Amino acid sequence: MYWQIRVRNAVVCLIVAQLAATGLILSDPAEAYDVRAPIRIEGDQDFKPANGVVSGDGSPGNPYVIEGWIISATSATGIYVANTTACFIVRNVSVSDPTKNNTCILLDNCSNASVISCTTIGGYRGIAVLNGCDYAIVDLNTVAGASECGIVLGQSSYVTVSRNTASGNGWAGAFLEGGWGVTALNNTMSDNVDGINIHDATDYVIEDNLILNLNQAVGERRCGIVAACSHNVLILNNTVQNLSAADDLHGIGVSIQYALGGGDNISVIGNSVSGWRTGIGDAGVLDGMILGNIVSHNGYGIAMWGNRTMIEGNNLFNNTVQASASRSTSIYWNSSYPAGGNYWSDYKGVDLKSGPLQDQPGSDGIGDTPYVIDANNSDYYPLYNYTMMPLAPHASFTMSPITGNTRTAYSFDASSCYDQVDAGQELKVRWDWEGDGVWDTDWTTTKTANHKYDQSGVYNVSVEVMNSFGITDVYRIQITVEKTSSSGILWVLVIAAVVFVAVVATARAVRMKRNKPESP
């Protein structure tokens, strides 16, 4: 039996090796990196092995892949790709420049580009995506120690900057300028002068990011999130904390700025902001909303210089000055009764009455007297108890495997979705497998699902989560489904057949030898 086990194991090893070679079983991304010179690609014709391309043909279903390199950028840009239309991915690459003179990874006028799971150390900029790199994806990268910015996005639209970590950069963890429809999601920014700074932005979403400031020098001015000269921006569910041990508070947690380029319709909703000179500062923006934030332990909780802004449902705790608005007009500190205004930890009133005029018997959760901010600003319906407005849930999911082809059965798990009110098991989800805006499943509380793709291509898998208030959130992951090699399958069958015949023949020979009578 021992020889039969050995042969059977050999068959399995041959088949697995052939499956891997044909793409039916896909190996993990490169783990052992190779050292090479900087990469420079100018046009689709330069996507070739000599320039670091390890696979792919540039099609949506089989993009060029630049992977597994260690590159020094001390003499030139580490990876430079410009003026291309082919689909490509830069992933699992490490680029460093201790001189901090050159950009580590630079994409310029490249459509269909992705930078995923790369590491940059030093350089002038870590990752720069510039000038028409529409629909680019910058995901799961680590950028540290750049002299200017960790991640720079310039004049590109519908770009996703997600799950990156940027730390110790000379100015911004991420500077995002121009373009439309950009999303910055689930990034961690620590010890940058500015965490995320957006400028001249339209229809941006800055959501679920963690901004930490740990080592601010005395007198240094830093900001967590900055939105300047921008329009229709949503700053949602971010945590922005200054944990520095400096003995004076400087900087602004969330700074909304108006300049010559204007600025309007900026919404700051559901954020947690603490430890800054000013928690939330609005410098002249029109028609904004500041709703449902937790603002605590700042010098100024909310400081307003803008006009026509709605401020309600916020929870202001232990700020030295809870709010300031001496230079603003048309600031609305409360909604109508009974929705109310904001919670103020230093409110001295009582809640014994109810009604729009607070003259009816019985408490209603609203203070009986206004919270006075200054001579021209008051919250007429201050919330008597700490509260949270119904906010959007948090959508997220994982998938396995992360790469595959048309024979791969993908598993998706949205169990990581959460909400501030509803338990995770109560949240409902639905799936869009192609990212075409058509939901392929009904709402369900079951968070796991499986799907197989009939055609190769690039798909934006989306999950939408909904809480009991009917408020939703969407999370997307782009996947590339590769083609299945029919010739590879044929070789698998041929090899399996040959080995099977060999096993049968060997077994028959052994039986015949055993049954053959011995010579006298």
C-alpha positions in Angstrom: 0.0 0.0 0.0 2.9 2.4 0.6 3.7 2.7 -3.1 0.1 3.3 -3.9 0.0 6.2 -1.4 3.2 7.6 -2.9 1.7 7.5 -6.4 -1.6 9.0 -5.3 0.3 11.9 -3.6 2.3 12.4 -6.8 -1.0 12.6 -8.8 -2.4 15.2 -6.4 0.8 17.3 -6.5 0.9 17.2 -10.4 -2.7 18.3 -10.6 -2.4 21.1 -8.0 0.7 22.4 -9.7 -1.0 22.4 -13.1 -4.1 24.1 -11.7 -1.9 26.8 -10.2 -0.1 27.2 -13.4 -3.3 27.7 -15.4 -4.9 30.1 -12.8 -7.5 27.7 -11.5 -5.8 28.0 -8.1 -4.3 31.4 -7.6 -1.3 31.9 -5.4 -1.0 34.7 -2.9 0.6 38.0 -4.1 4.4 38.0 -4.1 5.9 37.6 -0.7 9.6 37.7 -1.5 10.4 41.1 -3.1 13.3 41.5 -5.7 15.4 44.6 -5.8 15.4 46.5 -9.1 16.0 50.0 -10.6 13.2 52.6 -10.8 10.4 52.0 -13.3 9.4 54.5 -16.0 6.5 53.8 -18.3 5.3 56.5 -20.8 2.5 55.1 -22.9 0.9 51.7 -23.2 3.8 50.4 -25.3 6.1 50.5 -22.2 4.1 47.9 -20.3 6.7 45.1 -20.6 8.7 42.8 -18.4 11.8 45.0 -18.6 9.7 47.7 -16.9 8.6 45.6 -14.0 5.4 44.1 -15.5 5.0 40.5 -14.2 1.7 39.5 -15.8 -1.4 40.7 -17.7 -2.3 42.0 -21.1 -3.8 45.4 -20.1 -7.5 44.4 -20.6 -10.1 45.0 -17.9 -10.2 41.2 -17.2 -6.4 40.8 -17.2 -4.7 44.1 -16.2 -1.0 44.6 -16.3 0.5 43.9 -12.9 3.7 45.5 -11.5 4.4 43.6 -8.4 7.0 42.3 -6.0 9.7 44.9 -6.2 12.0 46.8 -3.8 12.9 50.1 -5.4 15.2 53.0 -4.3 13.9 56.4 -5.4 17.0 58.4 -4.4 18.0 59.0 -8.0 14.6 59.3 -9.7 10.9 58.7 -9.2 10.5 55.1 -7.9 7.6 54.1 -10.2 6.5 56.6 -12.9 3.5 55.8 -15.2 2.2 58.4 -17.6 -0.2 58.8 -20.5 -1.7 55.3 -20.5 -5.1 53.9 -21.2 -4.5 50.2 -20.5 -5.7 48.7 -17.2 -2.9 48.2 -14.7 -2.2 47.5 -11.0 0.8 48.4 -8.9 0.8 46.2 -5.8 3.0 44.7 -3.2 5.9 47.1 -4.0 8.2 48.8 -1.5 9.7 52.2 -2.6 11.9 54.4 -0.4 13.8 57.7 -0.7 15.7 58.8 2.4 16.7 62.0 0.6 13.0 63.0 0.4 13.6 64.6 -3.0 11.6 62.3 -5.3 8.1 61.0 -5.4 8.0 57.2 -4.6 5.0 56.3 -6.9 3.6 58.8 -9.5 0.7 58.2 -11.9 0.0 61.0 -14.4 -2.9 60.9 -16.8 -3.5 57.2 -16.4 -7.0 55.8 -16.7 -7.9 52.4 -15.2 -5.1 52.5 -12.6 -4.8 51.0 -9.1 -2.2 51.2 -6.4 -2.8 48.5 -3.8 -0.8 47.2 -0.8 2.3 49.2 -1.5 4.7 50.7 1.1 6.5 54.0 0.6 9.1 55.5 3.0 10.4 59.0 2.7 10.4 60.8 -0.6 8.9 64.1 -1.5 5.5 62.4 -1.9 4.5 58.9 -1.2 1.9 58.2 -3.8 0.7 60.8 -6.3 -2.2 60.3 -8.7 -2.5 63.3 -11.0 -4.2 64.9 -14.0 -7.0 62.7 -15.3 -6.5 59.5 -13.4 -10.2 59.0 -13.3 -11.7 55.9 -11.5 -8.3 55.2 -9.9 -8.1 53.1 -6.7 -5.6 53.8 -3.9 -6.1 51.1 -1.4 -4.4 49.4 1.6 -1.1 51.3 1.2 1.3 52.4 3.9 3.0 55.8 3.4 5.3 57.4 5.9 7.9 60.1 6.3 7.4 62.1 3.0 8.6 65.6 3.1 5.3 67.0 1.8 2.3 64.6 1.5 1.7 60.9 2.0 -1.0 60.7 -0.7 -1.7 63.3 -3.3 -4.7 63.3 -5.7 -4.9 66.1 -8.3 -7.5 66.9 -10.9 -8.9 63.3 -11.1 -12.5 62.3 -10.6 -14.4 59.3 -9.1 -11.3 58.1 -7.3 -11.4 55.9 -4.2 -8.7 56.4 -1.5 -9.4 53.7 1.1 -7.8 51.8 3.9 -4.5 53.5 3.7 -2.2 54.4 6.6 -0.3 57.6 6.4 2.0 58.8 9.2 4.7 61.3 9.9 4.5 63.2 6.6 5.7 66.8 6.5 2.3 68.3 5.6 -0.8 66.2 4.8 -1.4 62.5 5.2 -3.7 62.9 2.1 -4.1 66.1 0.0 -7.0 65.7 -2.4 -7.5 68.6 -4.9 -10.0 69.2 -7.8 -12.1 66.7 -9.6 -15.5 65.3 -8.7 -16.9 62.3 -6.9 -13.8 61.4 -4.8 -14.3 59.1 -1.7 -11.8 58.9 1.2 -12.9 56.0 3.3 -11.5 54.0 6.2 -8.0 55.6 6.2 -5.8 56.1 9.2 -3.8 59.3 9.4 -1.5 59.9 12.3 1.1 62.6 13.1 0.8 64.6 9.9 0.4 68.3 10.1 -3.0 67.9 8.4 -4.7 64.5 8.4 -6.9 64.9 5.2 -6.9 68.2 3.3 -9.2 68.7 0.4 -9.2 71.8 -1.8 -11.4 72.9 -4.7 -13.4 69.7 -4.3 -16.9 68.9 -5.6 -19.1 66.0 -4.5 -16.5 64.5 -2.1 -17.2 62.0 0.7 -14.8 61.9 3.6 -16.0 59.0 5.7 -15.0 56.7 8.6 -11.4 57.9 8.7 -9.3 57.9 11.9 -7.2 61.0 12.4 -4.8 61.0 15.3 -2.3 63.7 16.4 0.1 62.3 19.0 3.3 64.4 19.0 2.4 68.0 18.3 5.0 70.5 19.3 4.1 73.5 21.5 2.7 76.3 19.4 2.4 74.1 16.2 -0.8 74.5 14.3 -2.3 71.2 12.9 -5.7 70.2 11.5 -7.5 66.9 11.4 -9.7 67.4 8.3 -9.6 70.5 6.1 -12.2 71.3 3.4 -11.3 74.6 1.6 -13.0 76.2 -1.4 -15.2 73.2 -1.9 -18.8 72.4 -2.7 -21.2 69.6 -1.8 -18.8 67.8 0.6 -19.9 65.2 3.2 -17.6 64.7 6.2 -19.2 61.7 7.9 -18.5 59.4 10.9 -14.8 60.3 11.3 -12.8 60.2 14.5 -10.5 63.2 14.8 -8.4 63.3 18.0 -5.5 65.4 19.2 -3.8 63.4 21.9 -0.6 65.5 22.0 1.0 66.2 25.4 1.7 69.8 24.4 0.7 72.2 27.1 -1.3 74.5 24.7 -4.0 73.5 22.3 -3.5 74.5 18.7 -5.1 73.5 15.4 -8.6 72.6 14.3 -10.2 69.2 14.3 -12.5 69.8 11.3 -11.8 73.1 9.5 -14.2 74.3 6.8 -12.7 77.2 4.9 -14.0 79.8 2.5 -11.6 81.6 0.2 -11.6 83.2 -3.2 -12.9 79.9 -4.7 -15.9 80.0 -2.5 -17.4 77.1 -0.5 -20.9 75.9 0.2 -23.1 72.9 1.1 -20.5 71.2 3.4 -22.1 68.8 5.9 -20.2 67.7 9.0 -22.2 64.8 10.4 -21.6 62.1 13.1 -18.0 62.9 13.8 -16.1 62.6 17.1 -13.8 65.5 17.6 -11.7 66.1 20.7 -8.5 67.8 22.1 -8.1 70.7 19.6 -7.8 74.4 19.9 -11.1 74.4 18.0 -13.2 71.3 17.5 -15.2 72.3 14.4 -14.4 75.6 12.8 -16.5 77.1 9.9 -14.7 80.1 8.3 -17.2 81.6 6.0 -18.9 78.7 4.2 -22.5 79.1 3.2 -25.4 76.7 3.6 -23.6 74.1 5.8 -24.9 71.5 8.3 -23.2 70.4 11.5 -25.3 67.5 12.8 -25.0 64.8 15.4 -21.3 65.2 16.2 -19.6 64.6 19.6 -17.4 67.6 20.3 -15.4 67.4 23.6 -12.4 68.8 25.5 -11.5 71.4 23.0 -10.6 75.0 23.5 -13.6 76.0 21.4 -16.2 73.3 20.7 -17.8 74.9 17.6 -16.5 78.2 16.2 -18.6 79.8 13.5 -17.7 82.5 11.0 -19.9 81.2 8.2 -23.6 82.0 7.4 -26.8 80.1 6.9 -25.7 77.0 8.8 -27.8 74.4 10.7 -26.3 73.2 13.9 -28.3 70.6 15.8 -28.2 67.2 17.5 -24.6 67.7 18.5 -23.2 66.7 21.9 -20.8 69.3 23.4 -18.9 68.1 26.4 -16.4 70.1 28.5 -15.1 72.4 25.9 -13.6 75.6 27.5 -15.9 77.6 25.3 -18.7 75.5 24.0 -19.5 77.6 21.0 -18.7 80.9 19.4 -20.5 82.7 16.5 -20.0 86.4 17.1 -19.2 87.1 13.4 -21.9 84.9 11.8 -25.5 85.5 10.7 -28.3 83.1 10.1 -27.0 80.3 12.3 -29.7 77.9 13.4 -28.8 76.2 16.7 -32.0 74.2 17.0 -34.6 72.6 14.9 -38.3 73.1 15.6 -40.1 71.5 18.6 -39.9 68.7 19.5 -36.7 67.7 17.6 -34.8 70.3 19.6 -31.2 71.6 19.4 -28.0 70.4 21.0 -26.7 68.9 24.2 -24.5 71.2 26.3 -22.7 69.7 29.3 -22.7 73.1 31.1 -26.4 73.8 30.7 -27.8 75.1 34.0 -31.5 75.0 33.3 -34.1 72.4 34.3 -36.6 70.3 32.4 -39.9 70.6 34.2 -42.1 71.9 31.4 -42.9 70.9 27.8 -44.5 72.2 24.6 -43.2 74.7 22.0 -43.2 77.5 24.5 -42.1 75.3 27.4 -45.1 76.3 29.4 -47.0 73.0 29.6 -46.7 70.7 32.6 -44.4 67.7 32.3 -40.8 67.2 31.2 -40.0 66.5 27.5 -36.2 66.1 27.3 -35.7 69.8 26.3 -34.5 72.4 28.7 -37.1 74.9 29.8 -34.9 77.9 29.1 -32.6 78.6 26.1 -28.9 78.0 26.2 -27.3 81.4 25.5 -24.2 81.5 23.3 -23.9 85.2 23.0 -26.2 88.2 22.5 -27.3 87.1 19.0 -27.1 83.3 19.3 -29.1 80.9 21.4 -30.2 77.3 21.3 -33.9 77.7 22.1 -34.5 74.0 22.6 -31.4 72.7 24.3 -31.4 68.9 24.8 -31.5 68.1 28.5 -29.9 64.7 28.1 -27.0 63.4 26.1 -28.3 62.0 22.9 -27.4 60.7 19.5 -29.2 61.5 16.3 -29.9 58.5 14.1 -26.8 58.2 12.0 -25.8 56.1 9.1 -24.6 52.6 9.9 -21.1 51.5 8.8 -20.9 49.2 5.8 -18.0 46.8 5.4 -17.3 43.3 4.1 -14.5 40.9 3.4 -14.1 38.5 0.6 -12.3 35.2 -0.1 -10.3 34.6 -2.2 -9.1 38.1 -3.1 -8.3 37.0 -6.6 -9.8 34.4 -8.9 -11.3 33.6 -12.3 -14.6 32.4 -13.8 -14.3 29.1 -12.0 -13.8 30.7 -8.6 -16.6 30.6 -6.0 -16.2 33.9 -4.1 -17.4 34.1 -0.5 -18.5 37.5 0.9 -18.9 38.3 4.6 -20.5 41.6 5.8 -20.6 40.6 9.5 -18.3 43.6 10.2 -21.2 46.1 9.5 -22.2 48.0 12.6 -24.5 50.7 13.8 -24.6 53.1 16.9 -28.1 51.9 17.8 -29.0 48.6 16.2 -27.2 45.3 17.0 -25.2 43.9 14.1 -27.5 40.9 13.6 -30.5 43.3 13.2 -28.9 45.2 10.3 -30.1 44.3 6.8 -27.8 44.0 3.8 -28.1 43.5 0.1 -25.5 42.9 -2.7 -24.7 44.3 -6.1 -22.2 41.9 -7.7 -21.3 43.9 -10.7 -21.4 47.4 -9.3 -23.9 48.5 -12.0 -26.3 50.1 -9.5 -28.8 47.2 -9.8 -29.1 45.3 -6.5 -28.9 41.5 -7.2 -30.3 40.3 -3.8 -33.1 41.3 -1.6 -32.7 42.8 1.9 -31.7 40.2 4.5 -30.2 40.0 7.9 -27.9 37.2 6.7 -24.5 38.7 6.3 -22.8 36.0 4.2 -23.2 35.3 0.5 -21.5 33.5 -2.4 -21.2 34.4 -6.0 -19.5 33.1 -9.2 -18.8 35.2 -12.2 -19.6 33.9 -15.7 -17.4 36.4 -17.5 -13.9 37.9 -16.8 -13.6 41.6 -16.0 -13.3 44.2 -13.3 -16.3 44.4 -10.9 -17.1 46.8 -8.1 -18.8 44.5 -5.6 -21.1 46.6 -3.4 -22.9 45.9 -0.1 -25.6 48.3 1.2 -26.5 48.1 4.9 -29.6 49.6 6.4 -30.6 50.2 10.0 -34.0 50.4 11.7 -34.3 54.1 10.8 -34.0 53.3 7.1 -30.6 55.0 6.9 -28.1 53.2 4.6 -24.4 53.1 3.9 -22.6 51.4 1.0 -19.1 49.9 0.8 -17.4 48.7 -2.4 -14.4 46.5 -3.2 -13.1 46.2 -6.8 -12.1 42.7 -7.9 -10.6 41.4 -11.1 -12.0 38.2 -12.4 -9.4 36.6 -14.7 -10.1 34.3 -17.7 -10.0 30.6 -17.3 -7.4 28.9 -19.5 -9.1 26.1 -21.5 -5.8 24.8 -22.6 -4.7 24.6 -19.0 -7.7 22.5 -18.1 -7.0 20.2 -21.0 -3.5 19.6 -19.8 -4.8 18.9 -16.3 -7.0 16.2 -17.8 -4.2 14.8 -20.0 -1.8 14.6 -17.0 -4.4 13.0 -14.8 -5.3 10.4 -17.4 -1.6 9.5 -18.1 -0.9 9.1 -14.4 -4.1 7.1 -13.9 -3.1 4.7 -16.7 0.4 4.4 -15.2 -1.1 3.6 -11.8 -3.4 0.9 -13.2 -0.6 -0.6 -15.3 1.7 -0.7 -12.3 -1.0 -2.3 -10.1 -1.7 -5.0 -12.7 2.0 -5.8 -13.1 2.3 -6.2 -9.3 -0.8 -8.6 -9.2 0.6 -10.6 -12.1 3.9 -11.0 -10.3 2.3 -12.1 -7.1 0.1 -14.7 -9.0 2.9 -16.1 -11.2 3.9 -19.6 -10.0 7.4 -19.9 -8.8 9.8 -22.0 -11.0 10.7 -25.4 -9.6 
